[in-house]
Amino acid sequence: MQVRKAGKYSCKNYKHITMEHADLVADMVRVERLTTQERLHLARHRRLQQLKVWRQREKEWLRHQTRHTSNKRHIYFSDSVMLLEAAARNDIDEVRRLLKKGVNPDSTNEDGLTALHQCCIDDNEEMMKLLVEFGANVNAEDSEKWTPLHAAATCGHLHLVRYLIARGANLLAVNADGNMPYDICEDEKTLDCIEGEMARRGVTQELIDETRASTEVQMLKDLQKIVTMGGDLEYKDHQGATPLHIASANGYLRVVEYLLDQHISTDIEDNDKWQPVHAAACWGHLEVLELLVQNGADLNARNKHDETPADICEDPEIRERIVELKTEQESKRLREAQGRRVRRSQSINTRTQSVRRTSIRDKVLTTKKDAQEEARLRLQAQQTYVSIPTPNLPQTENSTNTQDMVNNETDSSTLTPAVRKGPEGKDNDSFLHEDVDKDSVFYVTFLFL
């Protein structure tokens, strides 16, 4: 059994026709002794050997490819993908073959584009007629609610616009940006054609406004119905978007106002951490954005790609306004923080003054009660002292003072409490109040210590 060398392109018996680098260096001494003709002959011989080796390798590679051909996977595309691809490269025969096979002419790609949309972009009238002949929908909408007439109008393809209108295209179709075909048409002749047809059909401005707002009105009615049934206005779709996200992205101002009146949170996030304010900034709805900011939306909020509303806004004027709103928002927060600190300081001072006033008032009342009680006790002591005979005791300075005090108190014939008199030249009442005030201040100082 023959053993093969390991390797993807291994082949047999190479050693006798290949030379290592060391062998070539060793052979240089012999080559230097050869004549010019002998050297040329040697070079041809080695070149033939190299070619033989490469032919052998090529045969080995081909045999290897043949053995593994059956293991290769084949890629197949669905007929709908093949139809879209054939329409994009203008292969009308392939498109006809697929349509006859029964492929749906309204097949879409991941963006909702049909083959008819593609014809309007590429200005391919023959392909368009073929698709319409097999039943293609002239009012088909992509993911952004663009119809073929939107595409033809914005590209200025007058003959395609005429053909679509003749086939029943909706002149008042509204895309996701709220635009009708005539709104996005810049070619004058094409615009005249669309507006002329609208006039012939009796389309008024009132009808245009109602049609443009119909989706918003319907969404508002649906939300009101949900509230009536006690449903949740913050329900999310498969992308995590809430009604507030959708209304903000589409510029539905009345819907946004209604949701905010229902106290819907402005900082709710979808699966990509987009808040409603991101959606309003991305699609350029300034009024909605300002309304969200007035209701507490954070312009510093970041999505999963660390982008703020200003970062994803493509309109330079709106981006500048966002920067202004952000500055105003930060200034307002700073003023509110300072206001809270001032109110807290004022509250503390007011309480301190209230405690001080209350303490002084209580002290005055307490002093009057103490004075009355002291007078009553002194009167009782005086009566008791008079009724008891005084023993003969040696006269001292203290006893003399005590006797004088008793005699003075005995002379008092009323129950009026004793009151200290002021010095000469000063009114007694003012002196008493001054004394009380000093005591009160001392009492308040003691309390706070």
Phi, psi and chi 1 to 4 in degrees:
 res  aa     phi    psi   chi1   chi2   chi3   chi4
   1 MET       -  127.3  177.7  175.1  166.0      -
   2 GLN   -82.6  132.0 -173.1  176.7    6.9      -
   3 VAL   -99.5  127.3  179.1      -      -      -
   4 ARG   -94.4  153.0  -62.2 -175.7   58.6 -171.9
   5 LYS   -72.2  148.3  -69.3 -175.0  178.0 -179.5
   6 ALA   -71.0  147.3      -      -      -      -
   7 GLY   136.3  151.2      -      -      -      -
   8 LYS   -68.2  -37.5 -169.0  171.0 -177.4 -179.7
   9 TYR  -118.9   42.2  -55.0  115.7      -      -
  10 SER   -70.9  147.7   60.6      -      -      -
  11 CYS  -143.3  169.7   52.8      -      -      -
  12 LYS   -94.5  154.8  -50.2  170.5 -170.9  175.3
  13 ASN    50.6   48.8  -56.5  -37.7      -      -
  14 TYR   -86.0  -17.3  -72.3  162.1      -      -
  15 LYS   -65.6  -33.9 -127.9  175.2 -176.0 -178.4
  16 HIS   -80.0   -8.3   70.3  -76.6      -      -
  17 ILE  -118.5   -2.2   56.7  175.0      -      -
  18 THR  -114.9  149.4   58.3      -      -      -
  19 MET  -121.4  138.3  -63.2 -176.1   66.1      -
  20 GLU   -76.7  162.7  -62.0  -66.7  -21.4      -
  21 HIS   -61.9  -39.4  178.5   70.7      -      -
  22 ALA   -63.2  -37.4      -      -      -      -
  23 ASP   -66.6  -38.1  -63.8  -24.9      -      -
  24 LEU   -65.2  -40.2  -69.7  172.1      -      -
  25 VAL   -64.8  -41.6  173.2      -      -      -
  26 ALA   -66.9  -29.0      -      -      -      -
  27 ASP   -81.8   -9.1 -164.4   46.5      -      -
  28 MET   -62.8  -32.3  -72.8  -63.7  -64.7      -
  29 VAL   -64.0  -41.2  177.5      -      -      -
  30 ARG   -71.1  -38.5 -176.5  179.5   66.7   84.8
  31 VAL   -65.8  -34.8  171.6      -      -      -
  32 GLU   -64.3  -23.7  -70.3  176.1   -5.1      -
  33 ARG   -85.8  -11.3  -65.1  174.6 -176.4  174.8
  34 LEU   -79.3  155.2  -62.8  176.9      -      -
  35 THR   -77.4  173.2   62.2      -      -      -
  36 THR   -62.0  -44.2  -56.9      -      -      -
  37 GLN   -64.2  -39.0  -68.0  -63.3  -31.2      -
  38 GLU   -67.3  -36.0  -70.6  174.8  -21.8      -
  39 ARG   -66.3  -41.6  -70.4 -178.0 -177.9 -179.6
  40 LEU   -62.9  -41.6  -70.3  174.1      -      -
  41 HIS   -63.7  -40.7  178.7   72.7      -      -
  42 LEU   -64.6  -40.1  178.4   61.7      -      -
  43 ALA   -65.1  -42.1      -      -      -      -
  44 ARG   -62.1  -41.2  -68.0 -167.3 -170.1   97.0
  45 HIS   -61.7  -44.9  177.9   68.4      -      -
  46 ARG   -68.2  -34.1  -71.1 -178.9  176.3  175.2
  47 ARG   -65.7  -39.8 -179.0   57.5  178.9  166.2
  48 LEU   -63.1  -37.1  -70.2  174.0      -      -
  49 GLN   -63.9  -42.5  -72.3  179.8  -24.1      -
  50 GLN   -61.5  -44.0  -70.5  175.8  -10.6      -
  51 LEU   -62.9  -38.5  -66.9  174.9      -      -
  52 LYS   -63.5  -40.2 -175.5  177.7  179.3  179.8
  53 VAL   -63.7  -43.4  170.2      -      -      -
  54 TRP   -66.6  -36.8  -78.7  109.2      -      -
  55 ARG   -64.4  -38.9  -77.6 -165.8  -65.1  -90.0
  56 GLN   -65.0  -41.7 -173.9   65.9   24.9      -
  57 ARG   -63.6  -39.0  -71.2 -175.8  176.7 -179.9
  58 GLU   -64.0  -40.4 -173.3  175.8    5.4      -
  59 LYS   -63.2  -40.2  -70.3  178.9 -179.0  179.0
  60 GLU   -63.1  -42.0  -77.2  -76.8  -27.7      -
  61 TRP   -64.9  -42.1 -178.3   80.0      -      -
  62 LEU   -63.4  -41.6  -70.0  174.1      -      -
  63 ARG   -63.4  -39.2  -76.3 -162.9  -63.5  -91.6
  64 HIS   -63.7  -42.7  177.7   80.5      -      -
  65 GLN   -64.0  -39.1  -69.6  -65.5  105.6      -
  66 THR   -64.6  -39.2  -56.8      -      -      -
  67 ARG   -66.3  -32.6  -74.8 -165.0  -56.7  -91.1
  68 HIS  -101.5    5.5  -67.3  -82.8      -      -
  69 THR   -64.8  -38.2  -60.3      -      -      -
  70 SER   -68.3  -18.6   58.8      -      -      -
  71 ASN   -89.7   -4.3  -64.6  -28.8      -      -
  72 LYS   -73.5  142.7  -69.1 -177.6   66.4  176.3
  73 ARG   -86.6  140.1  -68.3 -175.8  176.8 -179.0
  74 HIS  -101.0  141.1  -63.5  -80.7      -      -
  75 ILE  -102.3  127.9  -59.9  174.9      -      -
  76 TYR  -121.2  143.1  -62.7   95.5      -      -
  77 PHE  -111.6  148.1  -64.3   96.9      -      -
  78 SER   -69.9  159.4   64.3      -      -      -
  79 ASP   -62.8  -33.4  -70.1  -20.6      -      -
  80 SER   -66.2  -39.0   59.6      -      -      -
  81 VAL   -66.8  -40.3  172.9      -      -      -
  82 MET   -64.0  -36.3  -65.9  174.8   64.0      -
  83 LEU   -64.2  -46.4  175.2   68.0      -      -
  84 LEU   -63.7  -39.8  -67.7  169.0      -      -
  85 GLU   -67.8  -40.5 -169.0  -87.6  -26.1      -
  86 ALA   -66.7  -38.1      -      -      -      -
  87 ALA   -67.0  -36.7      -      -      -      -
  88 ALA   -67.1  -33.7      -      -      -      -
  89 ARG   -97.7   13.0   56.8 -174.5  168.7   86.1
  90 ASN    60.1   39.0 -164.4   21.8      -      -
  91 ASP   -92.8   85.3 -169.8  -14.6      -      -
  92 ILE   -67.5  -32.2 -165.8  165.6      -      -
  93 ASP   -66.2  -42.9  -66.4  -29.0      -      -
  94 GLU   -65.3  -39.7  178.2   68.2    6.8      -
  95 VAL   -63.1  -43.2  170.4      -      -      -
  96 ARG   -62.7  -41.8 -177.9  179.7  -71.0  106.3
  97 ARG   -61.8  -44.1 -177.6 -172.6   71.3   81.4
  98 LEU   -68.0  -38.5  -68.4  168.6      -      -
  99 LEU   -66.1  -39.7  -68.4  173.2      -      -
 100 LYS   -65.7  -29.5  -70.9 -179.1  177.7  179.6
 101 LYS   -70.7  -16.5 -174.7 -179.8  176.6 -178.9
 102 GLY   106.9   12.5      -      -      -      -
 103 VAL   -68.8  139.7  179.1      -      -      -
 104 ASN   -66.3  120.5 -177.0    7.3      -      -
 105 PRO   -67.5  -15.8   24.7  -33.1      -      -
 106 ASP   -97.9   20.4  -66.7  -34.2      -      -
 107 SER   -60.2  142.9  -59.7      -      -      -
 108 THR  -123.4  159.7   64.5      -      -      -
 109 ASN   -93.1 -167.8   63.1    6.2      -      -
 110 GLU   -67.1  -18.7   63.6  -85.5    8.3      -
 111 ASP   -96.5    5.0  -64.8  -38.3      -      -
 112 GLY    83.1    5.7      -      -      -      -
 113 LEU   -74.8  136.1  -75.7  173.4      -      -
 114 THR  -100.7  173.1   65.6      -      -      -
 115 ALA   -64.2  -30.0      -      -      -      -
 116 LEU   -69.1  -38.9 -163.5   57.2      -      -
 117 HIS   -57.2  -45.4  -76.8   92.8      -      -
 118 GLN   -63.0  -37.9 -167.6   64.3   50.9      -
 119 CYS   -63.3  -39.0  -67.4      -      -      -
 120 CYS   -68.3  -32.4  -65.9      -      -      -
 121 ILE   -73.4  -40.5  -64.2  171.2      -      -
 122 ASP   -87.9   -2.3  -63.1  -22.7      -      -
 123 ASP    58.4   53.5 -167.7   13.6      -      -
 124 ASN  -114.6   89.8 -167.2  -22.6      -      -
 125 GLU   -70.3  -39.3 -174.7  174.3    3.7      -
 126 GLU   -61.5  -43.7 -175.6  179.5    3.7      -
 127 MET   -65.7  -39.0 -175.8   74.7   72.3      -
 128 MET   -59.7  -48.2  172.4 -173.0  -74.0      -
 129 LYS   -61.5  -37.9  -69.0  179.6  177.7  179.4
 130 LEU   -64.0  -44.5  175.9   63.5      -      -
 131 LEU   -64.8  -43.9  -69.4  166.1      -      -
 132 VAL   -64.4  -36.4  172.9      -      -      -
 133 GLU   -60.5  -34.5  179.6 -175.7  -14.0      -
 134 PHE   -92.8   14.7  -82.0   86.4      -      -
 135 GLY    94.8   20.6      -      -      -      -
 136 ALA   -64.7  141.5      -      -      -      -
 137 ASN   -80.5  116.9 -178.4   12.3      -      -
 138 VAL   -73.8  -11.2  -64.9      -      -      -
 139 ASN  -112.4   22.7  -69.5  -48.0      -      -
 140 ALA   -62.9  142.3      -      -      -      -
 141 GLU  -115.0  139.2  -63.8  178.8  -14.7      -
 142 ASP   -87.6 -168.9   66.0    3.4      -      -
 143 SER   -66.1  -20.3   57.8      -      -      -
 144 GLU  -102.6   15.0  -62.3  -67.3  -29.0      -
 145 LYS    63.8   27.1  -60.6 -178.0   73.6   64.0
 146 TRP   -83.8  134.6  -81.4   53.9      -      -
 147 THR   -97.6  167.7   65.0      -      -      -
 148 PRO   -56.7  -32.2  -29.4   37.0      -      -
 149 LEU   -67.8  -36.7 -175.4   58.5      -      -
 150 HIS   -57.1  -47.9  -81.1   96.9      -      -
 151 ALA   -63.9  -44.3      -      -      -      -
 152 ALA   -67.1  -37.8      -      -      -      -
 153 ALA   -69.1  -44.6      -      -      -      -
 154 THR   -69.6  -26.1 -167.1      -      -      -
 155 CYS   -86.1  -10.8  -66.9      -      -      -
 156 GLY    74.5   29.6      -      -      -      -
 157 HIS   -89.8   92.1  -59.5  -41.0      -      -
 158 LEU   -62.5  -44.2  176.9   58.1      -      -
 159 HIS   -65.9  -33.3   58.8  109.7      -      -
 160 LEU   -71.3  -37.7  -60.7 -175.3      -      -
 161 VAL   -61.5  -44.8  168.6      -      -      -
 162 ARG   -61.7  -43.0  -73.2  174.1  175.6  167.1
 163 TYR   -64.2  -43.8 -177.7   81.1      -      -
 164 LEU   -64.9  -41.7  -70.2  169.3      -      -
 165 ILE   -62.4  -41.6  -68.2  175.0      -      -
 166 ALA   -64.2  -27.4      -      -      -      -
 167 ARG   -91.9    7.4  -68.8  -68.9  178.2  168.2
 168 GLY    97.8   23.2      -      -      -      -
 169 ALA   -65.4  142.7      -      -      -      -
 170 ASN   -79.3  115.4 -176.2    9.5      -      -
 171 LEU   -72.1  -21.8  -65.8  169.5      -      -
 172 LEU  -107.2   20.4  -59.0 -179.4      -      -
 173 ALA   -63.8  133.8      -      -      -      -
 174 VAL  -111.2  125.6 -178.4      -      -      -
 175 ASN   -86.0 -175.4   64.1   12.0      -      -
 176 ALA   -65.6  -21.6      -      -      -      -
 177 ASP   -88.7    2.6  -63.7  -37.9      -      -
 178 GLY    81.2   17.1      -      -      -      -
 179 ASN  -104.0  140.7  -67.1  -38.9      -      -
 180 MET   -93.6  168.0  -64.5  179.7  178.9      -
 181 PRO   -55.3  -38.9  -29.7   35.9      -      -
 182 TYR   -71.7  -20.9   82.6   94.1      -      -
 183 ASP   -67.8  -30.6  -68.3  -38.2      -      -
 184 ILE  -110.5   13.7   55.2  177.8      -      -
 185 CYS   -94.1  122.7 -178.3      -      -      -
 186 GLU  -106.5  -13.4  -62.9 -179.1   -4.6      -
 187 ASP   -79.8  124.7 -177.8   72.6      -      -
 188 GLU   -63.2  -44.5  -67.6 -175.1    4.2      -
 189 LYS   -65.6  -42.0  -67.1 -177.6  178.5  179.5
 190 THR   -65.4  -40.5  -55.0      -      -      -
 191 LEU   -65.0  -40.7 -178.3   58.7      -      -
 192 ASP   -61.9  -37.3  -70.1  -18.9      -      -
 193 CYS   -64.1  -46.3  174.6      -      -      -
 194 ILE   -66.9  -47.3  -62.9  174.2      -      -
 195 GLU   -66.8  -35.1  -70.4 -178.5  -20.5      -
 196 GLY   -63.9  -40.7      -      -      -      -
 197 GLU   -67.7  -36.8 -175.2   63.0   27.1      -
 198 MET   -64.0  -40.0  -67.9  170.6   68.4      -
 199 ALA   -66.3  -40.4      -      -      -      -
 200 ARG   -63.9  -30.7  -78.8 -169.2  -66.5  -87.7
 201 ARG   -86.6    0.9  -64.0 -175.0 -176.3 -175.7
 202 GLY    75.2   29.3      -      -      -      -
 203 VAL   -76.0  121.9  176.5      -      -      -
 204 THR  -103.4  167.4   62.6      -      -      -
 205 GLN   -65.3  -35.4 -174.0   61.5   45.0      -
 206 GLU   -62.0  -42.4 -176.8  179.7   -1.3      -
 207 LEU   -65.2  -38.6  178.2   59.4      -      -
 208 ILE   -61.9  -45.5  -68.3  173.9      -      -
 209 ASP   -64.4  -41.8  -65.6  -21.6      -      -
 210 GLU   -65.1  -41.5  -70.1  178.7   -1.9      -
 211 THR   -66.8  -40.0  -55.2      -      -      -
 212 ARG   -64.2  -33.9 -156.2 -173.1  -61.1  -84.9
 213 ALA   -94.4    1.5      -      -      -      -
 214 SER   -62.1  -41.8   59.7      -      -      -
 215 THR   -65.4  -41.8  -53.6      -      -      -
 216 GLU   -64.3  -42.6  180.0  179.8    2.2      -
 217 VAL   -63.1  -42.1  171.5      -      -      -
 218 GLN   -65.1  -39.7 -174.9   59.8   47.3      -
 219 MET   -64.3  -39.8 -177.2  177.2 -177.8      -
 220 LEU   -63.6  -41.9 -177.1   58.5      -      -
 221 LYS   -63.4  -41.3  -69.8 -179.6  179.4  178.9
 222 ASP   -63.2  -41.1  -66.9  -20.2      -      -
 223 LEU   -67.5  -39.6  -67.5  174.5      -      -
 224 GLN   -62.6  -36.4  -69.4  171.9  -17.1      -
 225 LYS   -66.4  -38.9 -175.1  176.7 -179.8 -179.4
 226 ILE   -62.7  -42.0  -68.8  174.9      -      -
 227 VAL   -63.7  -41.7  171.7      -      -      -
 228 THR   -60.5  -36.3  -56.4      -      -      -
 229 MET   -86.9    1.1  -61.5  174.3   62.5      -
 230 GLY    77.7   24.6      -      -      -      -
 231 GLY   -80.6  177.7      -      -      -      -
 232 ASP   -96.7  122.1 -177.5   14.0      -      -
 233 LEU   -84.2    0.3  -69.3  178.7      -      -
 234 GLU  -111.4   23.3  -67.2 -173.3   -6.7      -
 235 TYR   -65.6  150.2   66.7   88.4      -      -
 236 LYS  -116.4  148.1  -64.2 -175.3  176.6 -176.9
 237 ASP   -88.6 -168.6   60.8   11.2      -      -
 238 HIS   -66.4  -17.3   64.7  -75.9      -      -
 239 GLN   -98.3    4.4  -65.7  178.8  -25.2      -
 240 GLY    82.0    8.8      -      -      -      -
 241 ALA   -82.6  137.8      -      -      -      -
 242 THR   -98.2  169.4   65.7      -      -      -
 243 PRO   -55.1  -32.9  -29.6   36.7      -      -
 244 LEU   -68.1  -37.0 -171.8   56.7      -      -
 245 HIS   -60.5  -47.6  -77.1   93.2      -      -
 246 ILE   -66.0  -44.6  -63.0  171.2      -      -
 247 ALA   -64.3  -38.4      -      -      -      -
 248 SER   -68.1  -38.6  -59.8      -      -      -
 249 ALA   -68.3  -32.3      -      -      -      -
 250 ASN   -95.9   -3.6  -71.6  -80.8      -      -
 251 GLY    74.6   27.3      -      -      -      -
 252 TYR   -80.4   88.1  -64.2  160.6      -      -
 253 LEU   -63.7  -42.8 -173.2   60.8      -      -
 254 ARG   -65.0  -37.0  -76.8 -180.0  -70.1  179.0
 255 VAL   -67.6  -41.6  176.4      -      -      -
 256 VAL   -61.9  -44.2  172.9      -      -      -
 257 GLU   -60.7  -42.1  -70.7  175.9  -14.7      -
 258 TYR   -63.9  -44.9  176.7   75.6      -      -
 259 LEU   -64.4  -39.9  -69.8  170.7      -      -
 260 LEU   -68.1  -33.3  -66.7  176.7      -      -
 261 ASP   -65.4  -25.3  -71.7  -19.3      -      -
 262 GLN   -87.5   10.3  -60.2  -61.3  -41.8      -
 263 HIS    64.2   38.4  -52.4  -69.5      -      -
 264 ILE   -75.0  138.3  -60.9  -60.0      -      -
 265 SER   -66.8  137.8  174.7      -      -      -
 266 THR   -88.9   -8.8   59.0      -      -      -
 267 ASP  -107.0   17.5   58.3    1.0      -      -
 268 ILE   -70.6  143.8 -169.3  167.8      -      -
 269 GLU  -116.6  149.7  -61.9  177.0  -16.1      -
 270 ASP   -92.5 -165.4   65.2    3.3      -      -
 271 ASN   -66.0  -25.1  -64.6  -15.9      -      -
 272 ASP   -98.1   14.1  -65.1  -35.4      -      -
 273 LYS    64.0   26.0  -60.8 -169.8   70.0  175.8
 274 TRP   -81.5  133.9  -83.0   46.3      -      -
 275 GLN   -96.8  163.1  -63.9 -174.2   10.7      -
 276 PRO   -52.8  -33.0  -29.1   36.2      -      -
 277 VAL   -67.2  -29.2   70.2      -      -      -
 278 HIS   -63.5  -45.9  -76.5   94.9      -      -
 279 ALA   -62.5  -43.9      -      -      -      -
 280 ALA   -63.2  -39.2      -      -      -      -
 281 ALA   -70.5  -40.2      -      -      -      -
 282 CYS   -63.9  -42.7  179.4      -      -      -
 283 TRP   -96.9    9.4  -81.1  -80.1      -      -
 284 GLY    71.3   36.1      -      -      -      -
 285 HIS  -100.4   90.2  -59.0  -58.4      -      -
 286 LEU   -66.9  -42.1 -178.9   58.0      -      -
 287 GLU   -61.8  -41.9  -68.1 -176.4    0.4      -
 288 VAL   -64.8  -41.8  172.4      -      -      -
 289 LEU   -62.0  -45.3 -171.5  143.5      -      -
 290 GLU   -64.0  -37.3  -69.9  177.0  -20.8      -
 291 LEU   -65.0  -40.9 -177.0   59.9      -      -
 292 LEU   -64.0  -41.2  -69.3  169.9      -      -
 293 VAL   -65.0  -40.0  172.1      -      -      -
 294 GLN   -61.7  -25.8  -70.0  173.2    7.1      -
 295 ASN  -101.1   19.1  -74.6  -91.3      -      -
 296 GLY   101.7    6.3      -      -      -      -
 297 ALA   -63.4  141.3      -      -      -      -
 298 ASP   -96.0  115.5 -174.4    7.4      -      -
 299 LEU   -77.0   -6.0  -70.5  173.5      -      -
 300 ASN   -96.9    4.0  -68.9  -45.0      -      -
 301 ALA   -64.3  143.1      -      -      -      -
 302 ARG  -122.7  141.2  -62.7 -178.4  178.3  -86.3
 303 ASN   -85.8 -169.4   59.4   16.6      -      -
 304 LYS   -69.6  -16.3   73.0  174.0 -174.3  179.6
 305 HIS   -96.3   14.3  -61.9  -61.7      -      -
 306 ASP    63.4   37.0 -157.5   34.0      -      -
 307 GLU  -108.6  137.0  -64.0  169.9  -38.9      -
 308 THR   -90.5  168.8   65.5      -      -      -
 309 PRO   -54.4  -37.6  -29.7   36.3      -      -
 310 ALA   -66.2  -32.1      -      -      -      -
 311 ASP   -67.8  -33.7  -64.6  -28.8      -      -
 312 ILE   -99.6    3.0   60.2  178.0      -      -
 313 CYS   -84.9  125.7 -180.0      -      -      -
 314 GLU   -92.8  -17.9  -62.4  179.9   -4.2      -
 315 ASP   -83.3  117.6 -170.2  -42.5      -      -
 316 PRO   -63.2  -34.7   20.0  -30.4      -      -
 317 GLU   -68.2  -43.4  -65.9 -178.5   -0.4      -
 318 ILE   -67.0  -37.9  -63.7  179.7      -      -
 319 ARG   -62.2  -39.4 -170.7 -174.1  -54.3  116.4
 320 GLU   -64.6  -39.2 -176.6  178.4   -7.0      -
 321 ARG   -66.4  -36.0  177.5   56.6  179.3  156.9
 322 ILE   -62.8  -41.1  -68.4  174.8      -      -
 323 VAL   -62.3  -40.7  174.1      -      -      -
 324 GLU   -63.6  -44.5  -66.9  176.0   -1.2      -
 325 LEU   -62.5  -38.5  -70.8  172.0      -      -
 326 LYS   -64.0  -41.2 -173.7 -173.8  -64.8 -174.4
 327 THR   -63.0  -44.5  -56.6      -      -      -
 328 GLU   -62.0  -39.6  -65.7  173.8    3.5      -
 329 GLN   -64.5  -43.7 -165.9  176.0   62.8      -
 330 GLU   -67.8  -37.7  -67.5  174.1   -7.0      -
 331 SER   -64.9  -40.3  -59.9      -      -      -
 332 LYS   -63.5  -42.6 -178.5  179.1  178.4 -178.4
 333 ARG   -63.0  -38.2  -69.6  173.6 -179.6  171.8
 334 LEU   -65.9  -42.6 -178.5   60.0      -      -
 335 ARG   -64.0  -40.9  -72.0 -164.6  -59.0  -90.3
 336 GLU   -63.7  -39.7  -69.9  176.7   -8.6      -
 337 ALA   -64.9  -41.3      -      -      -      -
 338 GLN   -66.2  -38.7  -68.5  175.7  -13.4      -
 339 GLY   -62.3  -39.5      -      -      -      -
 340 ARG   -63.7  -39.5  -75.0 -166.2  -63.9  -90.9
 341 ARG   -66.6  -39.9  -73.2 -163.3  -65.1  -89.8
 342 VAL   -66.5  -44.5  170.1      -      -      -
 343 ARG   -63.0  -37.0  -74.7 -166.0  -62.8  -88.8
 344 ARG   -65.7  -41.4 -172.2 -180.0  -60.3  112.8
 345 SER   -64.9  -43.5  176.3      -      -      -
 346 GLN   -62.8  -37.3  -69.0  176.2  -13.2      -
 347 SER   -64.3  -41.8  174.9      -      -      -
 348 ILE   -65.3  -44.6  -67.3  173.4      -      -
 349 ASN   -63.8  -41.5  -67.3  -24.1      -      -
 350 THR   -61.7  -41.8  -57.2      -      -      -
 351 ARG   -65.5  -38.6 -176.0  177.9 -177.2  -83.0
 352 THR   -63.7  -43.9  -56.8      -      -      -
 353 GLN   -64.5  -37.6  -65.5  170.6    0.0      -
 354 SER   -64.0  -41.9  174.8      -      -      -
 355 VAL   -63.4  -40.3  169.8      -      -      -
 356 ARG   -65.8  -45.2 -176.7  178.3  -64.3  112.1
 357 ARG   -63.2  -42.7  -73.7 -165.3  -61.6  -91.8
 358 THR   -62.7  -40.4  -56.9      -      -      -
 359 SER   -64.6  -41.2  -59.5      -      -      -
 360 ILE   -65.9  -43.4  -66.1  173.2      -      -
 361 ARG   -62.2  -46.1 -175.8  168.0   56.0 -108.4
 362 ASP   -62.1  -37.4  -69.2  -15.5      -      -
 363 LYS   -65.6  -39.9  177.1   59.4  179.1  175.4
 364 VAL   -62.1  -46.6  170.9      -      -      -
 365 LEU   -62.9  -41.6  -64.8  175.9      -      -
 366 THR   -63.5  -39.4  -56.5      -      -      -
 367 THR   -63.8  -41.1  -56.8      -      -      -
 368 LYS   -64.1  -42.9  -71.4 -177.3  178.9  179.3
 369 LYS   -63.4  -42.3  -68.2  179.5 -179.5  178.7
 370 ASP   -64.0  -38.6  -69.6  -15.3      -      -
 371 ALA   -65.3  -42.6      -      -      -      -
 372 GLN   -64.5  -43.1  -67.3  175.3   -3.5      -
 373 GLU   -64.8  -38.7 -177.3   65.6   18.1      -
 374 GLU   -65.2  -40.0 -178.0 -179.6   -2.7      -
 375 ALA   -64.1  -41.8      -      -      -      -
 376 ARG   -62.3  -45.1 -173.1 -179.7   64.3   81.4
 377 LEU   -64.7  -37.4  -66.6  175.4      -      -
 378 ARG   -66.7  -38.3  -76.0 -176.9  176.3 -178.6
 379 LEU   -64.9  -43.3 -177.7   59.1      -      -
 380 GLN   -61.3  -42.7  -68.4  178.8   -4.6      -
 381 ALA   -65.4  -35.8      -      -      -      -
 382 GLN   -67.0  -44.1  179.1 -177.2   -1.3      -
 383 GLN   -64.0  -40.8  -66.3  173.7   -8.0      -
 384 THR   -66.0  -39.2  -56.7      -      -      -
 385 TYR   -68.1  -36.9 -179.6   79.4      -      -
 386 VAL   -68.8  -37.7  170.8      -      -      -
 387 SER   -72.2  -22.8   60.8      -      -      -
 388 ILE   -94.4  126.1  -60.8  174.1      -      -
 389 PRO   -65.2  144.1   19.1  -27.4      -      -
 390 THR   -91.2  124.6  -55.9      -      -      -
 391 PRO   -70.4  157.2   26.5  -33.1      -      -
 392 ASN   -78.0  110.2  -65.9  -34.0      -      -
 393 LEU  -120.7  152.1  -64.9  174.7      -      -
 394 PRO   -61.7  140.6   20.6  -31.4      -      -
 395 GLN   -77.8  125.8  -65.9  -68.5  -31.7      -
 396 THR  -124.8  173.1   62.7      -      -      -
 397 GLU   -65.6  -38.1 -176.8  178.9   -3.9      -
 398 ASN   -70.0  -41.5  -69.4  -23.4      -      -
 399 SER   -68.7  -35.2   61.8      -      -      -
 400 THR   -62.5  -43.3  -57.4      -      -      -
 401 ASN   -64.3  -39.1  -66.7  -22.9      -      -
 402 THR   -66.5  -41.5  -58.0      -      -      -
 403 GLN   -64.6  -42.4 -177.3   64.4   33.3      -
 404 ASP   -60.6  -39.6  -68.4  -20.1      -      -
 405 MET   -65.7  -41.6 -179.4 -178.9   67.1      -
 406 VAL   -63.9  -44.3  171.0      -      -      -
 407 ASN   -60.5  -40.3  -67.1  -26.0      -      -
 408 ASN   -63.3  -39.8  -69.2  -25.5      -      -
 409 GLU   -71.7  -31.8  -69.6  177.9   -7.4      -
 410 THR   -65.1  -32.2  -55.0      -      -      -
 411 ASP   -66.8  -16.7  -65.7  -22.8      -      -
 412 SER   -72.7  121.8  178.3      -      -      -
 413 SER  -105.3    5.5   59.8      -      -      -
 414 THR  -122.1  172.2   64.1      -      -      -
 415 LEU   -96.7   13.6  -62.8  179.2      -      -
 416 THR   -69.9  134.5  -55.4      -      -      -
 417 PRO   -64.4  150.2   22.5  -32.5      -      -
 418 ALA   -68.5  135.3      -      -      -      -
 419 VAL  -126.1  134.6  178.7      -      -      -
 420 ARG   -71.2  138.7  -72.5 -178.8  -67.2  173.0
 421 LYS   -93.2  149.1  -66.5 -176.9  178.9 -179.1
 422 GLY   -80.2  163.7      -      -      -      -
 423 PRO   -66.6  165.8   25.3  -33.4      -      -
 424 GLU   -63.0  140.4  -66.9 -176.7   -0.6      -
 425 GLY    88.3    2.0      -      -      -      -
 426 LYS  -132.5  135.0 -166.2  165.6 -173.9  177.8
 427 ASP   -66.7  139.6 -175.3   57.1      -      -
 428 ASN   -64.9  -40.0  -72.1  -23.2      -      -
 429 ASP   -64.2  -43.9  -67.7  -22.9      -      -
 430 SER   -66.7  -37.2   62.0      -      -      -
 431 PHE   -63.1  -38.4  176.3   74.1      -      -
 432 LEU   -66.8  -45.3  175.5   61.7      -      -
 433 HIS   -65.1  -36.4  -69.4  -43.9      -      -
 434 GLU   -64.7  -39.4 -179.8 -178.8   -2.3      -
 435 ASP   -65.7  -42.2 -171.2   50.2      -      -
 436 VAL   -64.2  -41.2  169.8      -      -      -
 437 ASP   -61.7  -39.9  -70.4  -20.1      -      -
 438 LYS   -63.8  -42.3  -69.4  179.3 -179.1  179.3
 439 ASP   -63.6  -39.3  -67.4  -19.4      -      -
 440 SER   -65.0  -43.7  -58.8      -      -      -
 441 VAL   -62.3  -42.0  172.0      -      -      -
 442 PHE   -60.7  -40.3  173.8   79.7      -      -
 443 TYR   -64.8  -43.9  177.4   71.2      -      -
 444 VAL   -64.8  -42.0  172.7      -      -      -
 445 THR   -61.0  -40.1  -54.4      -      -      -
 446 PHE   -63.5  -40.3  176.0   75.8      -      -
 447 LEU   -61.2  -44.9  -77.0  178.8      -      -
 448 PHE   -75.0  -21.6  -80.7   90.1      -      -
 449 LEU   -75.0      -  -70.1  175.3      -      -
